[in-house]
Amino acid sequence: MKQFLIASAIAAALLVALNGQEPGAAPAPKATKQEPGTNRTEGFGRATNYRTALANALEDAVAKAKGVSVARGPALRSRLSVVSDHKDGDKDGWFDGEADAEREWVQQQIAGFVLAYDVVKKEKAGDGHWEVTVKAEIASPDNADAVLVIDLVDTDLRRWQLERSDEGAPGSITTKSGEFSGPKIGEYLRRSKLVKIVAKGSGVKVGEGSAVREREKAGQQVVASHRVSITWQPVVVQSLIEKPNKARPTSGPRPEYLVGGSVQVSLRVENLVENTELLDEVVTVPADQGGSQPVEALDAYVNALVDKAKAIVAEKVFFTLKPPVVVRKWEEGGEWRIEVQMSKRIAATYRRFHVGNNGSLSSPDWQPLGTAVLADGNDATCVLRLEGVDEPSRIEPGVTEVRPAKS
């Protein structure tokens, strides 16, 4: 269960600053500011279409109330991308700023960041761009860091297979199989409180006698911005039956020991809004090595391996959806240090980190720059001390990522 708790903690503070509003967008007017003493904030957005201008205005309002790191983090940006681009918003009479159903749908997508909003001004500029001003009530700090909404496809891990080798009959292998129960990977993801799993139902259900405005909500649902597909193979465990002991002959069963085990899982993560593939990997997770255990410990052995495998999968999901990036860098006492968007509590679970940049078209592989270890931090960010980084100039705030080292 230790791995479960670590994996749950890993996701608790991973917020990443992404791109700003669309190129060519005009800066927000000076009037768009937070009202003193309240969570109501004005935001301004400008874009080639009304939907994107509305999304930009909502982002601007959140940024003024909670800061750019929240507004441009993947959680909110994924929700605003749904508002701006997702086909579920393409309905007759929607996205003109007038339809109640449109407003309700948008409110569903941004719940957790924006409690309520009103479009106070919308118009087309002379160059054909839409300009939208909203007044929004921003969520409190307790729920401002809203979660990513994912579609989870999980075959679940429920079967084990034991491959038994007989030391007294080399090459002889027999098998037996069985099933076990345990928490699904969805529970590991939910424990992070940064991932919501979209339901498979048909959306909001409304009674026949409901008011017209309520009936318009029928079928509405939060749209997943990412899909996580996990396909498990059965747990495979190897055991060895000791050869007969001529010095101590016995008529009972010979001792049998567990000597190894592993589980293989295919993991795929997709950005549904941008129609891009973020991760497609097959992972083999070995059991922890130790002294041979009697076969009677099979249940505990399988549970420990499954716990480890699900913790690793949860970690890969979180670091794929929200890779921690460098916020700033500086030299101190002859050493280079970087600030990273990851809490000290999370960083403390790892001995060191790899620092590097994503690949380019000419060199698509991840480009490692060196390693780093924890030096200091707080609940929002941590400070890492660089080790073995030959070219600190290649570390770029907002671009360079850190990844946990396994050893």
N, C-alpha and C positions, 0 to 999 in steps of 0.2 A: 504493500500500500504506500510505501515511501515514494515510489516513482509516481503514483497517482497524485499525491499531494504536490510533488515538485512540478509535475506537468500542469496541474491546475494553477499553481502560483506563477508559472512562466508567463501566462497570458495576462496577468493582472495589470500590467503597466506598459504594454507595448503599443505606443502610439507613434505614428510616423508622419512627418510633414511631407505632403505630396505637392503636385503642381498647383499654382494659383489659378485665378479665373482665366477664362479663355483669352487668347491673344487678341489685342485690339480693343479690349474692354476698357471703357472710360473709368477713371478713378471715381470713387464714391464722393458725392457732394459733401461739403462740410456739415450740412444739416443732419446727415445720417449718423447719429450718435446715440449712445445709451442714455435713457432718461435717468437723471440722478435718483438714487434710492430705490430703483425698481429693476426688474429683469426685463422690462420692455425696451426693445431696441429697434431703431430703424436700420434698414439695410438697403443697399442699392445694387442693382445688377443690370448689365447691358449685354446683349447678344443678338445674333441674327434671327432668333426665333423666341417666342414668348416663353416657352417651357424652360429653355436654358437661362434666359434672363431672370425668371423667377427663382431658379435654383441658385444662380449667382447672388441674388438679393438675399436669400435665406442664409447662404454661407457668410455673406458680409455681416449680417446681423449677429450670427453666432460668434464670428471673429471679434466683433466689437465688445461682446459681453464676456467671452471666455478665452479669447486669445487665438492667434493664428494657428498654434500647434493643435488645438482642438478642431478648429474649423477645417483645417487641411489634413487632418488625420484620416486614415483609411476608413474608419467607421462612418463618419459623417459624409465624406466624399463618396463612398459607395452608395449611401442613401440618396444623396443629391444627384448622382449619376442616374439612378433609377427614375427620379423625377424628371430629369432632363431628357433621357433617351429611351427608356424602356417602352416596349410596344404595348404594355398593359395600360399606358396612359393615352394611347391613341384611340380615343372614342369620340363619336360624334358629339359636338357641342362642348367638348372639354377644352381646357387650356385657352380660354378666352378671358379668364379672370372673373367670370360671372357664374358659372355652373357650380351649384352646391356639391354635386357628386365629385367634381374635379377637386374641390377644396378638401373634401373628406378623404379622398384617395391620397392626396399629397400629405395630409396630416398623418395618415397611417404610416407613410414611408419615413417621416422625420420624427416620429414619436421617440422621446428619450433625449432629444436635443432641443426641439421647439415644442412647447406646450400648446401654443395657439399662434395664429398669424392672420393678418389682414393685408390685402393689397390696397394701398392707399393711393397709388398712382401708377398708371401704365400708359405708355404712348410710344408711337413710332417716331424715331428721329428722322431728320432729313436724309440721312444716308441709308435708311431702310432698317436700321437696327432697332430692336425693342429696348426700351428703358423702363425698368420696373422698380418701384419703391415699396417695401413692405414694412409693417410694424409688427414685430414678433415678440412673444413672451418666451424667453429662453429658460430652459430647464435649470434647476439648481445644480450646484457642483456635485451633489450626490449621484445624480443620474445623467450628467452632461456627457460623460464619456460613453455614449451609446454603443451598443454591440454591433458586430457584423451579423447580417442575416444570411444564413447559408442553407442550401438544399443539401441534406445529408443522405447519401446512398451508401448503406453499410450492410454487407452480407452477414455480419456478426461472426463471432468466433465461439463456437459451441462444441467442436469435436476434437478429440485427441486420438492419436494412433501410436501404439507401442510396438516397436520392432525389437524382437527378442532374439539375441544370438546365443548359441550354445557353445561354450568354450570346449566342451567335450566332443563336439561334432562340428568342426570348422566348416564355414560356408552355409550352415543350416540356420535359416532365419524364419521365424514364425511371427505373425502379427495378431494383434487384438486391438479393438477400438472401443470407444465409448463417448459419452457426452458429459458436459459439465455446465454449470450455470454461473453467471457472474455479471457485473455491470457492463452495459454496452458502451461503446466508444462515445456515444452521445452524452452519457453521464459525465465522462471525463471532460468533454468539451463544455457542457453546461456549467460545470463547477468553476470554470474560469470567470463566468459572468460577463464575458466579452463576446460570446457567440450565442446567437439565437438560432434555433433550427426551425425552419418554416414547416408548418403543418401540411399534410398531404390532402386535406379536405378541400371542399369547393368554395371556401371563403365564408363571409358573413352570411348567416341565415336570418331572414326577416319574415315575420308572420304576415299572413294575408291581410289582416286588419290594420296594419301599421300605416302611419302617415306617409304621404308621398315622399317626403325627404328621407324617411327611414328606409322606404322600399328601394330608393336609389342606391343604397349601400349594399344591396344583395350581391353576393359574390365577391365583394372587395376583399383583398388580403394583402399582407405585406409581401413584397416581391423579393426573392432571394437575389443577392448581388453576386454570390459565389456558390459553386457546387463542389462539394467534397465527396469523392467516391472512394470507398475503401473495400477491397476484396481480399478476404482472408482465406488462406489455406489451413487445413487442420494442423494442430500442434503435433509434431512428430518427436517422439522420445525413444531413445535407444537404451536397451538393457542388456546385461550379460549374465548368463547362467553359468555359475562356476562348474568346472569339470569335476568329475567324481574324485573324491579324496580316498585313495586306496589305503592310506594309513588309518583313516577314520571312516570306514564304510557306514552308510546309513540307508535306511529304507525310505526315509522321508524325502520331501522335495529339497533339491539342492539350493543353496543360497543364490539369490538373484539381485543384482544391483543396477541402479540407473547410472548410465555412464555419459549421457549427452542428450541434447534436445534442441529444437529450434522451431520457429514458426515464420512463414513467409507471408508477406502482405503487399498488395499492389495499392499504391496511393496516387490519386489524381486530384488536382485542385485547379478549377477553372474560374475565371472572371466572366460571369454571364453577361454583364453589361457591355464590356469591351470585346467579348468573344475571343478571349485569349487564354492560353494554357499556362498556368503558373508552375505546375509541378506534375511530373509523370514519372514515377519511380517504383521499382520493386525492391523491397527491403527484407532482408533475412535477419531475424533477431535471434541470437543464440542464448541458450540458458546460461546463467552465471556458473562459472566453473567452480568446482569444489571437490571435496572428497566424495567417493562413490556413496550413494545413498541406497538403502534397501528399497526394493520395489514397492513395499508397503507405503512408502512416502510419495507415491505417484501423484495423489491428489494435490498435496502441498507443492510438489515440484511443478506441476502443470499450472497451478494458480499463480505461482511466483513468476513463471515465464510469461503468462498471459498479461499479468499486471505490468511487467517490464515492457512488453510489446506495445500495449495500449498507451503507456506513458510516452514511449518514443514516437508513436504515430501522432498523439496529441501535440507533442512538441513540434514535430515537423509541420503540422497544420498551422500552428500559431506563428512560427517563424517564417512560413511562406506567406501568410496573409498580412502579417505585420512585422516585417524585418526591422529590427532596431537600426537606426541610422545615426551618424555623427551629427551633432548639433554645432559644435565648435571645436577648435584645437588651439593649443598654445604651448609655449616652452616655459618650463619652470625648473630652476636649479639644474639646468643642463639636461633635463628629461622632457620628452614630449608627452603631453596629456590630451585626451579627447573627452568631451562630454557626449553622452549617448542617451537617447530617449528610451531608457529602461531603468526601472527602480533598482535601488541598491539591494533590496531584499531579493529580487530576482537574480541579479548578477552574482550575488553571494553563493548561489547554488552551483556555480561553475568555477573551476580552477583557473581557466583562462579562456580567451576568445581569439578567434581569427578575425583579422581586419582586412577588408578588400573591397574591390569595386566590381560591379556587374560587367560582363563582357561587352565588347563592341561587335559590329558587323564583321570586321576583319578577324577578331579573336573572340568568339562567343563564350568561351569558358570564363568562369569567375576568376578574377585576377587577385590573388592573395598578396597583401602588402607586408604582413607580419602578424605578430600576436600582441595581446594586451592583457593586463591583469587589473583587478579591481583596486582602486585607490581610495575612493570616497563616494558619497552619493546621498540621495534622499529618496522620498517616496515617488518622485517623478522622473528624475534622471540620475545617472551615475557618472563618475569620473574614472576613466581607465588610464593606466600608465602603459605607454607603448614599449614593446620589447622587440628588438630585431627588425625594426622598420628602417630600411636603408634610405627611403625617399619619402619623408613626411610631407613633402609638397604635393604628392599624389593623393593625399587624403583630402577629400572635398566635403565640407559641411553640406548636409542635405542629399549627398550622393553615396558616400562611402558607408558600407554596412558592416555590422559585426555579427558573427555567428559563433555559437558555443563550440568550443573544442571538446573532443571526447576524451582526451587524456592530458 
